[in-house]
Every structure is written in structure tokens, then in C-alpha cells.
């Protein structure tokens, strides 16, 4: 399986787990709690596959950065959580960092 596909699957699984964590209401609702556990298990499995071909620091930066931005969008759309300008600018910097890694770094496959 291609490296970026495993990374994207890991990010999506992590955001599903995090979204379900919010919906579980501190693990008091069984179905969202189960989805949380399964989502994080899948995320770490696919993250481990990504580590076969990319350095851990780069993988973690991409995984966490993409996850932060994606979960912020989900929080806004699903839970009505609003972000202020500073939060949006900070996430823009995260996205810019991901772009720099992808476009300029020799540590990731292009």
C-alpha cells in the first residue's frame, strides 16, 4: 500500500476516533466509545505502516497537523464549535508547514 495512502487512512481513522470521543460524552455512550477505540486502533496501525518508509518526526508532524486541521473543520461543521482568528491563523501555519515538508524536504517520498 502506498505510503501516503496509509498516512491518509491513519489521519481519517484518528479524526473519526476523536469525533466519536466527543460524541461519547466522556465514554458514557457505548457506541461512540467503541468507535473511539476502534478509530484510534486503526489510526495507530496505519501510522505504523507509514513509519516503514518515512522518518517518525515527519510522519508525526504530517499526521498530527492534518488531524488538527481536519478535526477543527469537523468540530465546526458537526458540533458548531467556532474558531477565532488566532486559531485559524495558527492552523494556516500548520498547513503551510505541511506544504513546506511536502514540497521542499528530501525526507518524504514525492
C-alpha positions in Angstrom: 0.0 0.0 0.0 1.4 3.4 -0.9 2.9 5.4 2.0 0.6 8.4 1.6 -2.5 6.2 1.4 -1.6 4.6 4.8 -1.0 8.1 6.2 -4.3 9.4 5.0 -6.1 6.4 6.3 -4.4 6.9 9.7 -5.5 10.6 9.8 -9.1 9.8 8.8 -9.2 7.0 11.4 -7.9 9.3 14.1 -10.4 12.0 13.3 -13.2 9.5 13.3 -12.0 8.4 16.8 -11.7 12.0 18.0 -15.1 12.9 16.7 -16.6 9.8 18.4 -14.8 10.7 21.6 -16.6 14.0 21.7 -19.9 12.2 20.9 -19.3 9.6 23.6 -19.7 12.2 26.3 -16.7 11.0 28.4 -17.3 7.3 27.5 -20.9 7.3 28.8 -22.4 6.3 25.5 -21.2 2.8 24.4 -21.4 3.0 20.6 -19.4 6.2 20.2 -17.0 4.9 22.9 -16.5 1.7 20.8 -16.0 3.8 17.7 -13.4 5.9 19.5 -11.3 2.8 20.5 -11.6 1.2 17.0 -10.7 4.5 15.3 -7.6 5.0 17.4 -6.5 1.4 17.0 -6.8 1.7 13.2 -5.1 5.1 13.3 -2.0 3.7 15.1 -1.9 0.6 12.9 -1.9 2.6 9.7 0.5 5.1 11.3 2.9 2.2 12.0 2.7 1.1 8.3 3.7 4.7 7.3 6.7 4.5 9.5 8.2 1.8 7.3 9.2 4.3 4.7 9.2 7.7 6.3 11.0 9.2 9.4 9.0 9.3 12.6 9.3 13.0 13.0 8.0 13.8 9.6 5.2 11.2 9.8 4.1 12.6 13.2 4.2 16.2 12.0 2.0 15.3 9.0 -0.3 13.1 10.9 -0.9 15.5 13.8 -1.0 18.6 11.6 -3.6 17.2 9.2 -5.5 15.7 12.1 -5.7 19.1 13.8 -7.0 20.9 10.8 -9.5 18.2 9.9 -10.9 17.8 13.4 -11.2 21.6 13.6 -13.4 21.6 10.5 -15.4 18.6 11.8 -15.8 20.4 15.2 -17.2 23.5 13.3 -19.5 21.6 11.0 -20.7 18.8 13.3 -20.5 20.4 16.8 -20.9 24.1 16.0 -17.6 24.9 17.6 -16.3 28.3 16.4 -12.7 29.3 15.9 -11.3 32.8 16.4 -8.9 34.5 14.0 -5.8 33.4 16.0 -6.8 29.7 15.8 -7.5 30.0 12.1 -4.1 31.7 11.5 -2.3 29.1 13.6 -3.9 26.3 11.6 -2.9 28.1 8.5 0.7 28.0 9.7 0.3 24.2 10.3 -0.9 23.8 6.8 2.0 25.9 5.5 4.4 23.7 7.4 2.9 20.6 5.8 3.3 22.2 2.4 7.0 23.1 3.1 7.7 19.5 4.1 5.9 18.1 1.1 7.4 20.5 -1.5 10.9 21.1 -0.2 12.0 18.2 2.1 14.0 15.3 0.8 12.9 13.1 3.8 9.5 12.4 2.2 8.7 10.4 -0.9 7.5 12.7 -3.7 
